[in-house]
Amino acid sequence: MTTALYVIVFLSSLALIGLMMIQEGSDQSSVLMGVAPEALWGRNKSVSREATLKRITVISAVIFFVSTLLLAALS
């Protein structure tokens, strides 16, 4: 059980780091070098791209938080 929680914590932390790296900042520049938002999603889909990234980031954060609390409670 604890091994599975360790794996979940590790994967969710990697997902959080990766998702935060590809999200755009407030000055509309991408943190990850060389990736233009229009390159993958098109010019008209920037709102849905931002919403999708935010939604996935929140889900990853909740998974990380819950699994870390469960891991702390079990040990």
All heavy atoms as a GROMACS GRO file, in nm:
protein
  561
    1MET      N    1   0.082  -0.120   0.000
    1MET     CA    2   0.000   0.000   0.000
    1MET      C    3   0.087   0.126   0.000
    1MET      O    4   0.059   0.219  -0.074
    1MET     CB    5  -0.092  -0.004   0.123
    1MET     CG    6  -0.179   0.115   0.139
    1MET     SD    7  -0.307   0.116   0.016
    1MET     CE    8  -0.403   0.250   0.070
    2THR      N    9   0.189   0.126   0.085
    2THR     CA   10   0.273   0.246   0.090
    2THR      C   11   0.356   0.262  -0.036
    2THR      O   12   0.382   0.375  -0.078
    2THR     CB   13   0.366   0.243   0.213
    2THR    OG1   14   0.446   0.126   0.209
    2THR    CG2   15   0.286   0.249   0.342
    3THR      N   16   0.395   0.152  -0.098
    3THR     CA   17   0.470   0.162  -0.222
    3THR      C   18   0.386   0.225  -0.332
    3THR      O   19   0.434   0.310  -0.408
    3THR     CB   20   0.517   0.022  -0.267
    3THR    OG1   21   0.590  -0.039  -0.160
    3THR    CG2   22   0.605   0.031  -0.389
    4ALA      N   23   0.260   0.187  -0.338
    4ALA     CA   24   0.170   0.247  -0.437
    4ALA      C   25   0.152   0.396  -0.410
    4ALA      O   26   0.149   0.477  -0.504
    4ALA     CB   27   0.036   0.176  -0.435
    5LEU      N   28   0.142   0.435  -0.284
    5LEU     CA   29   0.129   0.577  -0.251
    5LEU      C   30   0.256   0.655  -0.287
    5LEU      O   31   0.249   0.768  -0.332
    5LEU     CB   32   0.094   0.594  -0.104
    5LEU     CG   33  -0.049   0.561  -0.066
    5LEU    CD1   34  -0.068   0.568   0.085
    5LEU    CD2   35  -0.145   0.654  -0.135
    6TYR      N   36   0.372   0.593  -0.263
    6TYR     CA   37   0.497   0.658  -0.303
    6TYR      C   38   0.501   0.682  -0.454
    6TYR      O   39   0.545   0.787  -0.500
    6TYR     CB   40   0.619   0.574  -0.261
    6TYR     CG   41   0.661   0.593  -0.117
    6TYR    CD1   42   0.663   0.486  -0.030
    6TYR    CD2   43   0.699   0.718  -0.070
    6TYR    CE1   44   0.701   0.502   0.102
    6TYR    CE2   45   0.737   0.735   0.062
    6TYR     CZ   46   0.738   0.627   0.147
    6TYR     OH   47   0.777   0.644   0.277
    7VAL      N   48   0.456   0.584  -0.530
    7VAL     CA   49   0.454   0.597  -0.676
    7VAL      C   50   0.356   0.707  -0.717
    7VAL      O   51   0.386   0.789  -0.805
    7VAL     CB   52   0.419   0.462  -0.742
    7VAL    CG1   53   0.393   0.478  -0.890
    7VAL    CG2   54   0.530   0.362  -0.718
    8ILE      N   55   0.241   0.712  -0.654
    8ILE     CA   56   0.142   0.814  -0.686
    8ILE      C   57   0.194   0.953  -0.652
    8ILE      O   58   0.178   1.047  -0.731
    8ILE     CB   59   0.008   0.785  -0.614
    8ILE    CG1   60  -0.056   0.660  -0.672
    8ILE    CG2   61  -0.087   0.904  -0.623
    8ILE    CD1   62  -0.176   0.610  -0.595
    9VAL      N   63   0.260   0.967  -0.538
    9VAL     CA   64   0.318   1.096  -0.499
    9VAL      C   65   0.425   1.137  -0.599
    9VAL      O   66   0.430   1.253  -0.643
    9VAL     CB   67   0.375   1.090  -0.356
    9VAL    CG1   68   0.461   1.212  -0.325
    9VAL    CG2   69   0.264   1.080  -0.255
   10PHE      N   70   0.509   1.045  -0.638
   10PHE     CA   71   0.616   1.075  -0.732
   10PHE      C   72   0.561   1.117  -0.868
   10PHE      O   73   0.602   1.218  -0.925
   10PHE     CB   74   0.708   0.953  -0.748
   10PHE     CG   75   0.820   0.973  -0.846
   10PHE    CD1   76   0.924   1.057  -0.815
   10PHE    CD2   77   0.818   0.909  -0.968
   10PHE    CE1   78   1.028   1.077  -0.905
   10PHE    CE2   79   0.920   0.928  -1.058
   10PHE     CZ   80   1.026   1.012  -1.026
   11LEU      N   81   0.465   1.041  -0.921
   11LEU     CA   82   0.409   1.073  -1.052
   11LEU      C   83   0.330   1.204  -1.051
   11LEU      O   84   0.338   1.282  -1.146
   11LEU     CB   85   0.322   0.958  -1.101
   11LEU     CG   86   0.395   0.828  -1.135
   11LEU    CD1   87   0.295   0.720  -1.174
   11LEU    CD2   88   0.496   0.852  -1.245
   12SER      N   89   0.255   1.227  -0.944
   12SER     CA   90   0.179   1.352  -0.938
   12SER      C   91   0.271   1.472  -0.920
   12SER      O   92   0.243   1.580  -0.973
   12SER     CB   93   0.074   1.347  -0.827
   12SER     OG   94   0.135   1.332  -0.701
   13SER      N   95   0.383   1.456  -0.851
   13SER     CA   96   0.477   1.567  -0.838
   13SER      C   97   0.543   1.597  -0.971
   13SER      O   98   0.562   1.714  -1.008
   13SER     CB   99   0.581   1.539  -0.731
   13SER     OG  100   0.664   1.431  -0.769
   14LEU      N  101   0.577   1.494  -1.047
   14LEU     CA  102   0.634   1.516  -1.181
   14LEU      C  103   0.531   1.583  -1.273
   14LEU      O  104   0.566   1.671  -1.352
   14LEU     CB  105   0.680   1.384  -1.243
   14LEU     CG  106   0.806   1.323  -1.185
   14LEU    CD1  107   0.838   1.192  -1.257
   14LEU    CD2  108   0.923   1.418  -1.195
   15ALA      N  109   0.407   1.541  -1.261
   15ALA     CA  110   0.302   1.603  -1.343
   15ALA      C  111   0.285   1.750  -1.307
   15ALA      O  112   0.270   1.835  -1.396
   15ALA     CB  113   0.170   1.528  -1.324
   16LEU      N  114   0.288   1.782  -1.179
   16LEU     CA  115   0.275   1.921  -1.136
   16LEU      C  116   0.390   2.006  -1.188
   16LEU      O  117   0.369   2.118  -1.237
   16LEU     CB  118   0.268   1.931  -0.984
   16LEU     CG  119   0.134   1.901  -0.921
   16LEU    CD1  120   0.148   1.895  -0.770
   16LEU    CD2  121   0.034   2.007  -0.960
   17ILE      N  122   0.510   1.955  -1.179
   17ILE     CA  123   0.626   2.029  -1.228
   17ILE      C  124   0.615   2.052  -1.378
   17ILE      O  125   0.634   2.163  -1.427
   17ILE     CB  126   0.756   1.955  -1.192
   17ILE    CG1  127   0.778   1.958  -1.041
   17ILE    CG2  128   0.875   2.016  -1.264
   17ILE    CD1  129   0.889   1.866  -0.993
   18GLY      N  130   0.582   1.948  -1.451
   18GLY     CA  131   0.570   1.961  -1.596
   18GLY      C  132   0.458   2.055  -1.638
   18GLY      O  133   0.474   2.137  -1.728
   19LEU      N  134   0.344   2.045  -1.571
   19LEU     CA  135   0.231   2.131  -1.606
   19LEU      C  136   0.261   2.278  -1.575
   19LEU      O  137   0.221   2.366  -1.650
   19LEU     CB  138   0.106   2.086  -1.532
   19LEU     CG  139   0.045   1.956  -1.584
   19LEU    CD1  140  -0.057   1.903  -1.484
   19LEU    CD2  141  -0.019   1.979  -1.719
   20MET      N  142   0.330   2.302  -1.466
   20MET     CA  143   0.364   2.440  -1.434
   20MET      C  144   0.468   2.498  -1.529
   20MET      O  145   0.470   2.618  -1.554
   20MET     CB  146   0.412   2.450  -1.289
   20MET     CG  147   0.302   2.432  -1.189
   20MET     SD  148   0.365   2.448  -1.024
   20MET     CE  149   0.224   2.396  -0.930
   21MET      N  150   0.551   2.411  -1.583
   21MET     CA  151   0.652   2.459  -1.677
   21MET      C  152   0.591   2.499  -1.811
   21MET      O  153   0.641   2.590  -1.877
   21MET     CB  154   0.758   2.351  -1.701
   21MET     CG  155   0.847   2.326  -1.582
   21MET     SD  156   0.951   2.466  -1.544
   21MET     CE  157   1.059   2.466  -1.683
   22ILE      N  158   0.483   2.433  -1.853
   22ILE     CA  159   0.426   2.466  -1.984
   22ILE      C  160   0.313   2.568  -1.977
   22ILE      O  161   0.267   2.613  -2.081
   22ILE     CB  162   0.378   2.340  -2.059
   22ILE    CG1  163   0.280   2.259  -1.977
   22ILE    CG2  164   0.493   2.257  -2.105
   22ILE    CD1  165   0.223   2.139  -2.052
   23GLN      N  166   0.270   2.604  -1.856
   23GLN     CA  167   0.168   2.708  -1.847
   23GLN      C  168   0.228   2.844  -1.874
   23GLN      O  169   0.344   2.869  -1.844
   23GLN     CB  170   0.102   2.707  -1.709
   23GLN     CG  171   0.007   2.594  -1.692
   23GLN     CD  172  -0.069   2.604  -1.561
   23GLN    OE1  173  -0.069   2.706  -1.495
   23GLN    NE2  174  -0.134   2.494  -1.524
   24GLU      N  175   0.147   2.930  -1.930
   24GLU     CA  176   0.193   3.064  -1.963
   24GLU      C  177   0.186   3.153  -1.841
   24GLU      O  178   0.100   3.139  -1.757
   24GLU     CB  179   0.106   3.124  -2.074
   24GLU     CG  180   0.116   3.049  -2.203
   24GLU     CD  181   0.023   3.106  -2.308
   24GLU    OE1  182  -0.032   3.214  -2.284
   24GLU    OE2  183   0.006   3.041  -2.410
   25GLY      N  184   0.279   3.249  -1.837
   25GLY     CA  185   0.279   3.346  -1.730
   25GLY      C  186   0.182   3.459  -1.759
   25GLY      O  187   0.110   3.459  -1.859
   26SER      N  188   0.182   3.557  -1.673
   26SER     CA  189   0.090   3.670  -1.690
   26SER      C  190   0.131   3.759  -1.807
   26SER      O  191   0.050   3.834  -1.859
   26SER     CB  192   0.083   3.752  -1.562
   26SER     OG  193   0.212   3.803  -1.532
   27ASP      N  194   0.256   3.751  -1.849
   27ASP     CA  195   0.300   3.833  -1.962
   27ASP      C  196   0.287   3.760  -2.095
   27ASP      O  197   0.344   3.800  -2.195
   27ASP     CB  198   0.444   3.879  -1.942
   27ASP     CG  199   0.541   3.762  -1.930
   27ASP    OD1  200   0.496   3.648  -1.919
   27ASP    OD2  201   0.663   3.788  -1.933
   28GLN      N  202   0.209   3.652  -2.097
   28GLN     CA  203   0.178   3.573  -2.216
   28GLN      C  204   0.300   3.506  -2.280
   28GLN      O  205   0.298   3.472  -2.395
   28GLN     CB  206   0.105   3.658  -2.321
   28GLN     CG  207  -0.027   3.714  -2.274
   28GLN     CD  208  -0.126   3.605  -2.241
   28GLN    OE1  209  -0.131   3.504  -2.308
   28GLN    NE2  210  -0.204   3.626  -2.137
   29SER      N  211   0.407   3.489  -2.204
   29SER     CA  212   0.522   3.416  -2.258
   29SER      C  213   0.526   3.279  -2.192
   29SER      O  214   0.494   3.263  -2.076
   29SER     CB  215   0.652   3.492  -2.230
   29SER     OG  216   0.672   3.502  -2.090
   30SER      N  217   0.564   3.180  -2.267
   30SER     CA  218   0.569   3.044  -2.217
   30SER      C  219   0.696   3.025  -2.135
   30SER      O  220   0.802   3.076  -2.169
   30SER     CB  221   0.566   2.945  -2.333
   30SER     OG  222   0.570   2.814  -2.284
   31VAL      N  223   0.686   2.951  -2.026
   31VAL     CA  224   0.802   2.926  -1.942
   31VAL      C  225   0.898   2.832  -2.012
   31VAL      O  226   1.019   2.848  -2.006
   31VAL     CB  227   0.757   2.867  -1.806
   31VAL    CG1  228   0.875   2.832  -1.720
   31VAL    CG2  229   0.666   2.965  -1.735
   32LEU      N  230   0.844   2.736  -2.082
   32LEU     CA  231   0.926   2.640  -2.154
   32LEU      C  232   0.978   2.705  -2.281
   32LEU      O  233   0.903   2.760  -2.359
   32LEU     CB  234   0.841   2.517  -2.188
   32LEU     CG  235   0.913   2.392  -2.236
   32LEU    CD1  236   1.010   2.342  -2.130
   32LEU    CD2  237   0.814   2.285  -2.269
   33MET      N  238   1.108   2.700  -2.301
   33MET     CA  239   1.169   2.771  -2.413
   33MET      C  240   1.124   2.715  -2.547
   33MET      O  241   1.117   2.595  -2.566
   33MET     CB  242   1.322   2.760  -2.406
   33MET     CG  243   1.381   2.831  -2.288
   33MET     SD  244   1.560   2.831  -2.291
   33MET     CE  245   1.601   2.663  -2.322
   34GLY      N  246   1.095   2.802  -2.638
   34GLY     CA  247   1.069   2.764  -2.775
   34GLY      C  248   0.931   2.713  -2.806
   34GLY      O  249   0.906   2.670  -2.918
   35VAL      N  250   0.840   2.712  -2.713
   35VAL     CA  251   0.706   2.661  -2.739
   35VAL      C  252   0.609   2.778  -2.748
   35VAL      O  253   0.583   2.845  -2.650
   35VAL     CB  254   0.661   2.563  -2.630
   35VAL    CG1  255   0.518   2.518  -2.655
   35VAL    CG2  256   0.753   2.444  -2.624
   36ALA      N  257   0.558   2.801  -2.865
   36ALA     CA  258   0.457   2.905  -2.882
   36ALA      C  259   0.320   2.843  -2.858
   36ALA      O  260   0.294   2.731  -2.900
   36ALA     CB  261   0.464   2.961  -3.023
   37PRO      N  262   0.232   2.912  -2.789
   37PRO     CA  263   0.099   2.856  -2.762
   37PRO      C  264   0.022   2.824  -2.890
   37PRO      O  265  -0.056   2.730  -2.894
   37PRO     CB  266   0.027   2.964  -2.682
   37PRO     CG  267   0.132   3.056  -2.634
   37PRO     CD  268   0.248   3.042  -2.726
   38GLU      N  269   0.044   2.901  -2.995
   38GLU     CA  270  -0.028   2.877  -3.120
   38GLU      C  271   0.022   2.754  -3.193
   38GLU      O  272  -0.045   2.702  -3.282
   38GLU     CB  273  -0.015   2.998  -3.212
   38GLU     CG  274  -0.080   3.123  -3.160
   38GLU     CD  275   0.013   3.202  -3.068
   38GLU    OE1  276   0.136   3.181  -3.075
   38GLU    OE2  277  -0.037   3.282  -2.990
   39ALA      N  278   0.140   2.706  -3.158
   39ALA     CA  279   0.200   2.594  -3.230
   39ALA      C  280   0.120   2.465  -3.212
   39ALA      O  281   0.110   2.386  -3.305
   39ALA     CB  282   0.344   2.574  -3.184
   40LEU      N  283   0.065   2.445  -3.093
   40LEU     CA  284  -0.005   2.320  -3.065
   40LEU      C  285  -0.156   2.333  -3.069
   40LEU      O  286  -0.226   2.240  -3.105
   40LEU     CB  287   0.036   2.267  -2.927
   40LEU     CG  288   0.184   2.230  -2.912
   40LEU    CD1  289   0.213   2.193  -2.768
   40LEU    CD2  290   0.221   2.118  -3.005
   41TRP      N  291  -0.210   2.449  -3.030
   41TRP     CA  292  -0.353   2.462  -3.012
   41TRP      C  293  -0.419   2.556  -3.112
   41TRP      O  294  -0.539   2.568  -3.114
   41TRP     CB  295  -0.382   2.513  -2.871
   41TRP     CG  296  -0.347   2.414  -2.767
   41TRP    CD1  297  -0.224   2.394  -2.714
   41TRP    CD2  298  -0.432   2.321  -2.705
   41TRP    NE1  299  -0.229   2.294  -2.621
   41TRP    CE2  300  -0.354   2.248  -2.613
   41TRP    CE3  301  -0.567   2.292  -2.716
   41TRP    CZ2  302  -0.409   2.147  -2.535
   41TRP    CZ3  303  -0.621   2.193  -2.638
   41TRP    CH2  304  -0.542   2.120  -2.548
   42GLY      N  305  -0.343   2.626  -3.191
   42GLY     CA  306  -0.402   2.721  -3.285
   42GLY      C  307  -0.430   2.855  -3.220
   42GLY      O  308  -0.429   2.868  -3.099
   43ARG      N  309  -0.452   2.954  -3.301
   43ARG     CA  310  -0.471   3.089  -3.248
   43ARG      C  311  -0.603   3.107  -3.174
   43ARG      O  312  -0.612   3.184  -3.081
   43ARG     CB  313  -0.462   3.191  -3.361
   43ARG     CG  314  -0.325   3.198  -3.422
   43ARG     CD  315  -0.321   3.303  -3.531
   43ARG     NE  316  -0.197   3.297  -3.604
   43ARG     CZ  317  -0.094   3.375  -3.577
   43ARG    NH1  318  -0.102   3.464  -3.483
   43ARG    NH2  319   0.016   3.365  -3.648
   44ASN      N  320  -0.706   3.039  -3.213
   44ASN     CA  321  -0.838   3.061  -3.154
   44ASN      C  322  -0.865   2.974  -3.032
   44ASN      O  323  -0.970   2.986  -2.970
   44ASN     CB  324  -0.947   3.035  -3.258
   44ASN     CG  325  -0.938   3.133  -3.372
   44ASN    OD1  326  -0.895   3.246  -3.354
   44ASN    ND2  327  -0.978   3.089  -3.490
   45LYS      N  328  -0.775   2.884  -2.999
   45LYS     CA  329  -0.802   2.790  -2.891
   45LYS      C  330  -0.718   2.817  -2.767
   45LYS      O  331  -0.700   2.729  -2.684
   45LYS     CB  332  -0.777   2.648  -2.940
   45LYS     CG  333  -0.870   2.606  -3.051
   45LYS     CD  334  -0.848   2.464  -3.090
   45LYS     CE  335  -0.941   2.424  -3.202
   45LYS     NZ  336  -0.922   2.287  -3.243
   46SER      N  337  -0.666   2.937  -2.750
   46SER     CA  338  -0.580   2.964  -2.635
   46SER      C  339  -0.658   2.960  -2.505
   46SER      O  340  -0.604   2.924  -2.401
   46SER     CB  341  -0.511   3.100  -2.651
   46SER     OG  342  -0.606   3.204  -2.653
   47VAL      N  343  -0.784   2.998  -2.508
   47VAL     CA  344  -0.864   2.995  -2.386
   47VAL      C  345  -0.887   2.851  -2.341
   47VAL      O  346  -0.873   2.820  -2.223
   47VAL     CB  347  -0.998   3.069  -2.407
   47VAL    CG1  348  -1.086   3.056  -2.285
   47VAL    CG2  349  -0.973   3.214  -2.441
   48SER      N  350  -0.918   2.763  -2.432
   48SER     CA  351  -0.942   2.624  -2.393
   48SER      C  352  -0.812   2.556  -2.350
   48SER      O  353  -0.814   2.471  -2.263
   48SER     CB  354  -1.006   2.547  -2.508
   48SER     OG  355  -0.918   2.537  -2.617
   49ARG      N  356  -0.699   2.596  -2.409
   49ARG     CA  357  -0.569   2.541  -2.368
   49ARG      C  358  -0.540   2.581  -2.225
   49ARG      O  359  -0.500   2.498  -2.143
   49ARG     CB  360  -0.459   2.590  -2.461
   49ARG     CG  361  -0.321   2.544  -2.418
   49ARG     CD  362  -0.213   2.607  -2.506
   49ARG     NE  363  -0.083   2.561  -2.467
   49ARG     CZ  364  -0.004   2.624  -2.381
   49ARG    NH1  365  -0.044   2.735  -2.324
   49ARG    NH2  366   0.113   2.574  -2.350
   50GLU      N  367  -0.559   2.707  -2.192
   50GLU     CA  368  -0.533   2.754  -2.056
   50GLU      C  369  -0.626   2.687  -1.956
   50GLU      O  370  -0.584   2.647  -1.848
   50GLU     CB  371  -0.549   2.906  -2.050
   50GLU     CG  372  -0.443   2.982  -2.126
   50GLU     CD  373  -0.473   3.130  -2.132
   50GLU    OE1  374  -0.569   3.175  -2.066
   50GLU    OE2  375  -0.401   3.200  -2.203
   51ALA      N  376  -0.752   2.675  -1.992
   51ALA     CA  377  -0.848   2.612  -1.902
   51ALA      C  378  -0.815   2.464  -1.881
   51ALA      O  379  -0.826   2.414  -1.769
   51ALA     CB  380  -0.989   2.627  -1.957
   52THR      N  381  -0.775   2.396  -1.988
   52THR     CA  382  -0.739   2.255  -1.976
   52THR      C  383  -0.617   2.237  -1.888
   52THR      O  384  -0.615   2.149  -1.801
   52THR     CB  385  -0.713   2.196  -2.116
   52THR    OG1  386  -0.829   2.215  -2.196
   52THR    CG2  387  -0.681   2.049  -2.108
   53LEU      N  388  -0.516   2.319  -1.907
   53LEU     CA  389  -0.396   2.309  -1.826
   53LEU      C  390  -0.424   2.340  -1.679
   53LEU      O  391  -0.372   2.272  -1.590
   53LEU     CB  392  -0.287   2.402  -1.878
   53LEU     CG  393  -0.218   2.358  -2.007
   53LEU    CD1  394  -0.121   2.465  -2.054
   53LEU    CD2  395  -0.147   2.227  -1.988
   54LYS      N  396  -0.507   2.439  -1.653
   54LYS     CA  397  -0.542   2.471  -1.515
   54LYS      C  398  -0.620   2.358  -1.450
   54LYS      O  399  -0.596   2.322  -1.334
   54LYS     CB  400  -0.624   2.599  -1.509
   54LYS     CG  401  -0.542   2.723  -1.529
   54LYS     CD  402  -0.627   2.848  -1.520
   54LYS     CE  403  -0.545   2.971  -1.550
   54LYS     NZ  404  -0.625   3.093  -1.541
   55ARG      N  405  -0.713   2.299  -1.524
   55ARG     CA  406  -0.793   2.189  -1.471
   55ARG      C  407  -0.705   2.068  -1.438
   55ARG      O  408  -0.717   2.008  -1.331
   55ARG     CB  409  -0.901   2.149  -1.572
   55ARG     CG  410  -1.000   2.050  -1.519
   55ARG     CD  411  -1.110   2.015  -1.620
   55ARG     NE  412  -1.155   2.129  -1.698
   55ARG     CZ  413  -1.144   2.137  -1.832
   55ARG    NH1  414  -1.091   2.039  -1.899
   55ARG    NH2  415  -1.188   2.243  -1.896
   56ILE      N  416  -0.614   2.033  -1.528
   56ILE     CA  417  -0.526   1.920  -1.504
   56ILE      C  418  -0.431   1.949  -1.388
   56ILE      O  419  -0.399   1.860  -1.309
   56ILE     CB  420  -0.449   1.884  -1.633
   56ILE    CG1  421  -0.547   1.836  -1.740
   56ILE    CG2  422  -0.345   1.777  -1.606
   56ILE    CD1  423  -0.484   1.818  -1.876
   57THR      N  424  -0.386   2.073  -1.375
   57THR     CA  425  -0.298   2.111  -1.265
   57THR      C  426  -0.370   2.097  -1.131
   57THR      O  427  -0.312   2.046  -1.034
   57THR     CB  428  -0.246   2.254  -1.284
   57THR    OG1  429  -0.180   2.265  -1.410
   57THR    CG2  430  -0.151   2.293  -1.174
   58VAL      N  431  -0.495   2.141  -1.126
   58VAL     CA  432  -0.571   2.130  -1.001
   58VAL      C  433  -0.594   1.984  -0.965
   58VAL      O  434  -0.579   1.945  -0.848
   58VAL     CB  435  -0.705   2.207  -1.013
   58VAL    CG1  436  -0.798   2.173  -0.899
   58VAL    CG2  437  -0.680   2.356  -1.020
   59ILE      N  438  -0.626   1.902  -1.063
   59ILE     CA  439  -0.646   1.759  -1.037
   59ILE      C  440  -0.518   1.695  -0.987
   59ILE      O  441  -0.519   1.618  -0.890
   59ILE     CB  442  -0.700   1.689  -1.163
   59ILE    CG1  443  -0.842   1.736  -1.193
   59ILE    CG2  444  -0.696   1.537  -1.148
   59ILE    CD1  445  -0.895   1.692  -1.328
   60SER      N  446  -0.405   1.727  -1.048
   60SER     CA  447  -0.276   1.672  -1.004
   60SER      C  448  -0.241   1.719  -0.864
   60SER      O  449  -0.188   1.641  -0.784
   60SER     CB  450  -0.165   1.713  -1.100
   60SER     OG  451  -0.186   1.660  -1.227
   61ALA      N  452  -0.272   1.844  -0.832
   61ALA     CA  453  -0.243   1.895  -0.698
   61ALA      C  454  -0.328   1.826  -0.593
   61ALA      O  455  -0.279   1.793  -0.484
   61ALA     CB  456  -0.266   2.046  -0.694
   62VAL      N  457  -0.454   1.801  -0.624
   62VAL     CA  458  -0.542   1.732  -0.529
   62VAL      C  459  -0.495   1.588  -0.508
   62VAL      O  460  -0.489   1.540  -0.394
   62VAL     CB  461  -0.689   1.736  -0.577
   62VAL    CG1  462  -0.778   1.642  -0.498
   62VAL    CG2  463  -0.742   1.878  -0.570
   63ILE      N  464  -0.458   1.521  -0.614
   63ILE     CA  465  -0.406   1.383  -0.602
   63ILE      C  466  -0.278   1.382  -0.519
   63ILE      O  467  -0.260   1.297  -0.432
   63ILE     CB  468  -0.382   1.322  -0.742
   63ILE    CG1  469  -0.516   1.297  -0.811
   63ILE    CG2  470  -0.301   1.193  -0.733
   63ILE    CD1  471  -0.504   1.257  -0.957
   64PHE      N  472  -0.189   1.478  -0.543
   64PHE     CA  473  -0.065   1.487  -0.467
   64PHE      C  474  -0.094   1.512  -0.319
   64PHE      O  475  -0.037   1.446  -0.232
   64PHE     CB  476   0.023   1.598  -0.524
   64PHE     CG  477   0.149   1.621  -0.447
   64PHE    CD1  478   0.257   1.537  -0.463
   64PHE    CD2  479   0.160   1.727  -0.359
   64PHE    CE1  480   0.373   1.557  -0.391
   64PHE    CE2  481   0.275   1.749  -0.287
   64PHE     CZ  482   0.382   1.664  -0.304
   65PHE      N  483  -0.183   1.605  -0.290
   65PHE     CA  484  -0.215   1.641  -0.152
   65PHE      C  485  -0.277   1.523  -0.077
   65PHE      O  486  -0.236   1.490   0.035
   65PHE     CB  487  -0.308   1.762  -0.152
   65PHE     CG  488  -0.340   1.814  -0.016
   65PHE    CD1  489  -0.245   1.878   0.060
   65PHE    CD2  490  -0.467   1.798   0.038
   65PHE    CE1  491  -0.274   1.927   0.187
   65PHE    CE2  492  -0.497   1.846   0.164
   65PHE     CZ  493  -0.401   1.910   0.239
   66VAL      N  494  -0.375   1.459  -0.137
   66VAL     CA  495  -0.445   1.348  -0.071
   66VAL      C  496  -0.351   1.230  -0.051
   66VAL      O  497  -0.347   1.169   0.057
   66VAL     CB  498  -0.570   1.307  -0.151
   66VAL    CG1  499  -0.630   1.177  -0.100
   66VAL    CG2  500  -0.674   1.418  -0.147
   67SER      N  501  -0.273   1.196  -0.153
   67SER     CA  502  -0.182   1.082  -0.138
   67SER      C  503  -0.072   1.109  -0.037
   67SER      O  504  -0.030   1.019   0.036
   67SER     CB  505  -0.123   1.043  -0.274
   67SER     OG  506  -0.050   1.150  -0.329
   68THR      N  507  -0.027   1.234  -0.028
   68THR     CA  508   0.074   1.268   0.073
   68THR      C  509   0.015   1.259   0.214
   68THR      O  510   0.081   1.209   0.306
   68THR     CB  511   0.129   1.409   0.048
   68THR    OG1  512   0.180   1.415  -0.085
   68THR    CG2  513   0.239   1.445   0.144
   69LEU      N  514  -0.109   1.306   0.231
   69LEU     CA  515  -0.172   1.292   0.362
   69LEU      C  516  -0.195   1.147   0.401
   69LEU      O  517  -0.173   1.108   0.516
   69LEU     CB  518  -0.305   1.367   0.362
   69LEU     CG  519  -0.297   1.520   0.369
   69LEU    CD1  520  -0.437   1.580   0.362
   69LEU    CD2  521  -0.226   1.565   0.495
   70LEU      N  522  -0.237   1.066   0.305
   70LEU     CA  523  -0.255   0.923   0.334
   70LEU      C  524  -0.123   0.855   0.367
   70LEU      O  525  -0.116   0.772   0.459
   70LEU     CB  526  -0.319   0.853   0.213
   70LEU     CG  527  -0.467   0.878   0.191
   70LEU    CD1  528  -0.512   0.816   0.059
   70LEU    CD2  529  -0.547   0.823   0.306
   71LEU      N  530  -0.018   0.894   0.298
   71LEU     CA  531   0.114   0.837   0.324
   71LEU      C  532   0.163   0.877   0.463
   71LEU      O  533   0.221   0.794   0.536
   71LEU     CB  534   0.212   0.884   0.216
   71LEU     CG  535   0.346   0.814   0.209
   71LEU    CD1  536   0.327   0.665   0.184
   71LEU    CD2  537   0.430   0.875   0.100
   72ALA      N  538   0.139   1.000   0.502
   72ALA     CA  539   0.178   1.045   0.636
   72ALA      C  540   0.096   0.976   0.744
   72ALA      O  541   0.147   0.944   0.852
   72ALA     CB  542   0.163   1.196   0.646
   73ALA      N  543  -0.030   0.952   0.717
   73ALA     CA  544  -0.116   0.887   0.816
   73ALA      C  545  -0.078   0.740   0.833
   73ALA      O  546  -0.092   0.685   0.945
   73ALA     CB  547  -0.262   0.898   0.774
   74LEU      N  548  -0.033   0.676   0.728
   74LEU     CA  549   0.001   0.533   0.737
   74LEU      C  550   0.137   0.508   0.800
   74LEU      O  551   0.163   0.398   0.848
   74LEU     CB  552  -0.003   0.470   0.598
   74LEU     CG  553  -0.143   0.455   0.537
   74LEU    CD1  554  -0.132   0.400   0.395
   74LEU    CD2  555  -0.229   0.364   0.623
   75SER      N  556   0.223   0.608   0.797
   75SER     CA  557   0.357   0.584   0.851
   75SER      C  558   0.372   0.633   0.994
   75SER      O  559   0.285   0.669   1.061
   75SER     CB  560   0.462   0.651   0.766
   75SER     OG  561   0.441   0.791   0.761
   0.00000   0.00000   0.00000
